[in-house]
Amino acid sequence: MRYLRFANSVLRGNRGLLALLLFMAMFRTAVADWSYVPSGSMEPTLFAGDYLWVDKTRYGPTLPLLNTRLVSWNQPERGDVVTFIPPHRDQLFVKRVIAVPGDRVRLDGRDIFVNDQKLAVEYQPGSAWPLSAEERIGERTHLVQFGSDPRRPASRDEFVVPQRRYFVLGDNRDNSADSRFWGFVEEDRIMGRVTRVGWSFSERRPLRERLAHRIR
């Protein structure tokens, strides 16, 4: 009985804090979450030190920390930047969706073909290493970069993306561990769509882009 009285006393004295914690847990499950970027694999879109705003309303709610999808009502689209758990590690990754279930993909060096259509890449004028370019997926464009010492697999591959699987790449194409190395991402392992850099401590990001910066 003494322990029950103590527990009731703690609950009564911390109702506000408990309500706040419950609200935050529900918010991070159903509405939005935030994730830290630890590496440069998504440069020049994201930098190490960015904190990302992850939209949970796009694909369906997921449990924070447990990284478990509760229900799905939409699927990722080509060009979406997503957070997910890869097949080889129990850790949150962030990459860009290049191909969706049923797509036929061909990789030929730096050239990427999706359903026999080459992704258009336009290099920025005067760009030196690392090379900066604008890539187009359908009607959507985003920046990518290429290094002088590529780490990508040397083989040429052609495959069809299986059902409920996604092919993802980092925007830093020559310095990213992604689907070229460890395979496809399962649909229910995708946690949400990244829409903004919520805030950033990266010295490489311009000051005007360090708060609520929308990403492509």
N, C-alpha and C positions, 0 to 999 in steps of 0.2 A: 504493500500500500504506500509505503514511504516513497518508493521510486515512481509510482503513478502520480502522486501529489507533486513530486519534483518535475516530472515531465509536463504535467498540466500547467505548472507555474511558468516553465520555460516557454510553452506555447502561447500562453496568455501575454507574456511579456515581450514576445517577438512576433506578434501577428503581422505587423507592417513589413518586417523583413521577410517573413515567410511568404507573404502575398507577393512581394516584389520578385522573390526567387521563382515562385510558381509562374508569374506572368512572363518572366524572362525565358523560362524553359518552354512555355507554350509558344512564345514569339519565335524562338530559335527553331522550334519544331515545324511550325505551320507557315510562318511568314518570311523570315529572313535570318541569315546567319552571317558570321564574318570569319574570314580565314586569312592567315599570314602567308606571305610569299617568301620562301627561304632561299630561292635560287634564281638564276637569270635565264632559265629555260624558256620563258615566255617574253623575253625582250624582243623588240622594243615596246610591246604592249604593256607588260608588267615588269616591275623591278623588285629585286630583293629588298625587303623592308616595307613593301606595300601591304596594307590590310584591305581585304576585298569585301565588298557587299555582295552576298550570295542570295539570290532570289529563290525562295522555296515555293512560291505560289505558281511558278512556271510549269514544273513537272509533277509536283506533289510533295507532301510533307515528309520530312525525314527526322529521325531522332538525332540530336546533337550528341557528340562524343561516341555514341554507339554506332553512328554512321549506318543506319538501317532505314530503308525506304518503307514507309507505311502504306502508301497507296500512290498509284500513278494515274494522271489524267491527261498529260501531254508528253510528247517525246522530243528529245533534242533535235535541232535542225542543223544543217551544214552551216558552219561559221560561228556557232555558239561557243562561247568560252565557258567551260563547266568545271566544277570540282567533283572528284570521284575517288573511289578506292580501286587501284589497279589490281590486276590478277596476281601479282607477285609480292605485294607488300601491303600490310595493314596500316596504311598511312594515306592521308589526304593529298591528292595531286591536283594540279590545275593545268588544263591543255585546251586546245581548240578542236572542235568536231570538224573533221574533214569529209567523212563519209558515213552514211547511215545504213541500216539494214537493207540488203538487196543491191546496194551499189557495187559496181565493178570498178576496182581500183588497179591502176598500173603505176609503178614507181620506176622511173628511169633517171638515175642520178638525182639532180635537183628538180627534175620535171615530174609533176603529179598529174595523172589523168583520172578523172572520175566519170564513169559511163562514157568513155571515149572522148571526153572534152578536157583539154588541157587547162589547168588553172592558170589564168593569165597573170603574169608577173611583170611589173613595170619598175625598173630600177630607178632610184632617185638620182637626178643629175649631180655629178660631182661627188658621188658617194665613194668613200675609201673603205678599207677593211675596218670593221665588218661592214659588208655591203647592206644598205637599207633599200627595201623595195616595197611596193604596194601590190598585194595579191587580191585577186577577185574570186569569190565563190558565189556563183549565181549573180545576184544583184548586190551582194554585200562585199565591201572591201575592208582590208585591214593591213597593217604594216607587218612585215617579216624582216629578218636579217640573216645573212649568210657569213660564215667565218672563212678564214683562209686555211684552216686546219680541220676539215670536216670529220665528225665522229659517226656519221650515219653509216648503216650497213652498206657494203660495197655491191651486194648482189642486186639484180633487177628482179622485182617481184610483180606478180599479177594475181589478183584474188577477188573473190566476192565476199562482202561483209555478211556474216551470218545473221539470222533473225535475232532480235533483242541484243545485238552487239553493235559497237561503234568503233570507228577508226579515228584516233586522235593524234595530233601532232603539236609540238611546241612551236611558237612563232620564231624562236631562235633555232632555226632548222638544223644548223650544223653543231649545235651544242644542247641537245635535248634528248633525254631518255623517254621514249614514247612508244606508240603502237608498233613502230618499225622494229623495236627491240623485244618487247614483251607481249605483243598481241592486242586483242580487242578488249574493250571495256564493256562489261555487262550492264544492261539497262538499269537494273535495280541497284547498281553500285554507283550510279550518278546521283550526287547529293543536291545539286542545284545549278542554276545559271548565274555566272558572274556578270553583273551589270555595271558596277562602278568600283573605282578605288575609293573606299570610304575615307581613309586617311593614309598618309605615307610618311615614313621617316627616311626614305631613300634620298641621298644627296644627288642622285642622277636624275630624279624627276624634277621638272621645273616647279617653282613655288606655286604658280597658278594652277597646277594640276595635282596638288597634294591633298586636296579636300573635295570629296564628292565629285571626283573626275569620272565622267562617263567614258566607257571603253567601247571600242568597236569589235 
